[in-house]
């Protein structure tokens, strides 16, 4: 998946997101805060609010996108 496909996918699924130069920011399905970032180039994801307690981060965004 290239970076354009990620934003196209989110638009097709009617998911609200904020696009930045290198990432997109989404509402985290765990903590409901706008702290979930997905890198456009590597598709790594992290929620900056709950990453410490719930380990919401990883190398592949497919799992977290399926929860959204």
N, C-alpha and C positions, 0 to 999 in steps of 0.2 A: 504494500500500500504506500503510495507516495503522499506527500503532504497535502496535495490538492484533493486526493481521494478522502482523506480524513475529514476535511471541512465539508465536502460534498455529502459524505455519509451522515454527518451530524445534521446538515440541512435537510436531507431526505427523511430523517427520523424525527424532525421537528424538535431537536434538542437545542435549548438555549446555550450559547457559549459566547465567550469573548475571545476574539482572535488577536493574537499578538504576533510579532515578527517570527519567533521561533516556536511558539506553542499556542495551544488553546486552553482556556480556563473554563471549567464546568462546575456545576453544582455537584458536590460530592454526595453519592448515594448513602454514605454512612453517617456523616455529620451534618449534612444539609447546609454546608457553607460553600461559598464560591472560592474554594482553595485547591480544587483538583486541577492540576496542570498535566497536559499531555504534550510531550515534545513532538513537533511535526517531523523532524528528521529521523529520530530513533524510535519513536512511539513508546518511550518510557513514560511512566506516569507516577505522580506523587500527589497526595493530599497534604498540604503543608500544615493543616490543623491536626489531623488524626494520624499522621504517619508514625509518630513516636509511640502512641498507645496501641493502635490497631494495625500497624504495619501496612498502611494503605500506600503501597508503592510497588513497583515491579518493572520488569523489562518488556512486557507486552501488554498493551492497553485493551486487548480483546476481551479479557475477563471483566474488567471494570466497565467497559462499554456495554456489555451484555446486562449488567445490573442497572444501567441507566435506561 
